[in-house]
Amino acid sequence: MNKDQVKGAAKDVAGKVQRKTGEAVGSLGQQAKGLAKQGEGKAQKALGDAKEASRTPK
């Protein structure tokens, strides 16, 4: 596991928490920020997955 995978997963979870909190309090702005953070996290994790796959011999 590399740092992009870890940071990406953490951003995804943080975004999910932010989105759910926004839903709970009725804040569309927080929901949108949470979704954006989730997207960033998923993208960063995918980059880390690709890096890991390229290093692993088959």
Secondary structure, DSSP 8 states (H G I E B T S, - for coil): --HHHHHHHHHHHHHHHHHHHHHHHT-HHHHHHHHHHHHHHHHHHHHHHHHHHHHS--
